[in-house]
Amino acid sequence: MPEQITWKSWEHVSHREIKYKWRHAWKEKPGDDYVAFDGDTQIGRIFRSQAGGGIDNRWFWIVETDGSSRLDWPSAGYEDSAYVASRRLEMIYESIKSGKRRTVQP
């Protein structure tokens, strides 16, 4: 299970616009499970957690890095809403794609 992540002030995502294409992960079973695409490349997934231990109804996100270096960015975590989880995934994907390390402030 991913550890609790403390986000730095410049990593907040509350005002980010949707940049990538999102769709249900399973066409035959729409629900709280979505995948994101950059063109034809799947970049990650968010879904509502079904786990116990006080984290029910939170949204789990996971970034696909295809084996490339994560540059100190986490590859997965939990957020309180689908909006924040999707924005977090997109922000981390863009940072990794551009080669920006997490430890460096913009």
Secondary structure by P-SEA (a helix, b strand, c coil): cccbbbbcccccccccccccccccccccccccccccccccccccbbbbbccccccccbbbbbbbcccccccccccccccccaaaaaaaaaaaaaaaaacccccccc
